[in-house]
């Protein structure tokens, strides 16, 4: 989520909305499928399975809340105003400013 928020969008709001649009459904599907996987433990009579279900339920709930609500809001409020691509002066004869990527930029395709 955080990596997608640092793209070539103009405003912080556009970057957060785009990051939620791209990854929000995947985050929700991951949390919901994990909840469905441990749901059967809630019907158990054994104490340890009920406690295990409660722990997983809370982990899924807090993970979804943080991934879909808290983190995007924090990135919108405290995120950078600039993107990874910033204007840098290059040594051209005309002296114009060109957009060049930062040297420590890591793209998702290289991972």
C-alpha positions as CSV (number, residue, x, y, z in Angstrom):
1,X,0.0,0.0,0.0
2,X,2.7,2.4,1.0
3,X,4.8,1.7,-2.2
4,X,1.8,2.4,-4.4
5,X,1.2,5.7,-2.6
6,X,4.6,7.0,-3.9
7,X,3.8,7.2,-7.6
8,X,3.5,9.8,-10.2
9,X,0.1,11.2,-9.2
10,X,-0.3,14.9,-8.6
11,X,-1.8,15.1,-5.1
12,X,-1.7,13.0,-2.0
13,X,-5.4,12.3,-2.3
14,X,-5.0,10.9,-5.8
15,X,-2.2,8.7,-4.7
16,X,-4.1,7.3,-1.8
17,X,-7.2,6.7,-3.9
18,X,-5.2,4.9,-6.5
19,X,-3.4,2.7,-4.0
20,X,-6.8,1.7,-2.4
21,X,-8.2,1.1,-5.9
22,X,-5.3,-1.2,-6.8
23,X,-4.8,-3.1,-3.6
24,X,-8.0,-2.6,-1.5
25,X,-9.8,-5.6,-2.9
26,X,-6.7,-7.9,-2.4
27,X,-6.3,-6.8,1.2
28,X,-10.0,-7.4,1.9
29,X,-10.0,-10.8,0.2
30,X,-7.0,-11.9,2.2
31,X,-8.5,-10.8,5.5
32,X,-12.0,-12.2,4.7
33,X,-10.6,-15.6,3.4
34,X,-8.5,-16.0,6.6
35,X,-11.6,-15.2,8.7
36,X,-13.6,-17.9,6.8
37,X,-10.8,-20.4,7.2
38,X,-10.9,-20.1,11.0
39,X,-14.7,-19.6,11.3
40,X,-15.2,-23.4,11.8
41,X,-13.2,-23.2,15.1
42,X,-15.9,-20.9,16.6
43,X,-18.3,-23.8,16.6
44,X,-16.0,-26.1,18.5
45,X,-16.6,-27.1,22.1
46,X,-12.9,-27.1,23.0
47,X,-11.6,-24.1,24.9
48,X,-8.3,-23.9,22.9
49,X,-10.1,-23.7,19.5
50,X,-12.4,-21.0,20.7
51,X,-9.5,-18.9,22.0
52,X,-7.6,-19.6,18.8
53,X,-10.6,-18.4,16.8
54,X,-10.9,-15.2,18.9
55,X,-7.2,-14.4,18.4
56,X,-7.4,-14.9,14.6
57,X,-10.7,-13.0,14.4
58,X,-9.1,-10.0,16.2
59,X,-5.9,-10.2,14.1
60,X,-8.0,-10.2,10.9
61,X,-10.2,-7.4,12.1
62,X,-7.4,-5.2,13.2
63,X,-5.4,-6.0,10.0
64,X,-8.3,-5.1,7.8
65,X,-9.0,-1.9,9.7
66,X,-5.3,-0.8,9.6
67,X,-4.8,-1.8,5.9
68,X,-8.0,-0.3,4.6
69,X,-8.7,2.7,6.9
70,X,-5.8,3.7,9.2
71,X,-2.8,3.4,6.8
72,X,-4.5,5.3,3.9
73,X,-5.6,8.1,6.3
74,X,-2.1,8.4,7.8
75,X,-0.5,8.4,4.3
76,X,-2.9,11.1,3.3
77,X,-2.2,13.2,6.3
78,X,1.5,12.7,6.8
79,X,2.6,11.5,3.3
80,X,5.0,13.4,1.2
81,X,3.8,16.1,-1.1
82,X,6.3,15.1,-3.7
83,X,6.5,11.9,-5.7
84,X,9.5,9.6,-6.3
85,X,10.1,11.4,-9.5
86,X,11.2,15.0,-8.9
87,X,12.6,17.7,-11.0
88,X,16.4,17.5,-11.1
89,X,18.7,19.6,-13.1
90,X,20.7,17.7,-15.6
91,X,23.8,18.9,-17.3
92,X,22.3,19.8,-20.7
93,X,23.5,22.5,-22.8
94,X,20.1,24.2,-22.8
95,X,19.9,24.3,-19.0
96,X,16.4,22.9,-18.9
97,X,15.0,20.8,-16.1
98,X,14.2,17.2,-16.9
99,X,12.3,14.6,-15.0
100,X,14.7,11.8,-13.9
101,X,14.0,9.1,-11.4
102,X,15.8,9.0,-8.1
103,X,18.8,6.8,-7.9
104,X,17.5,4.6,-5.1
105,X,14.1,3.9,-6.9
106,X,13.1,0.3,-6.7
107,X,10.4,-0.8,-9.0
108,X,8.0,-3.8,-8.5
109,X,9.2,-5.4,-11.7
110,X,12.7,-5.8,-10.4
111,X,11.6,-7.8,-7.3
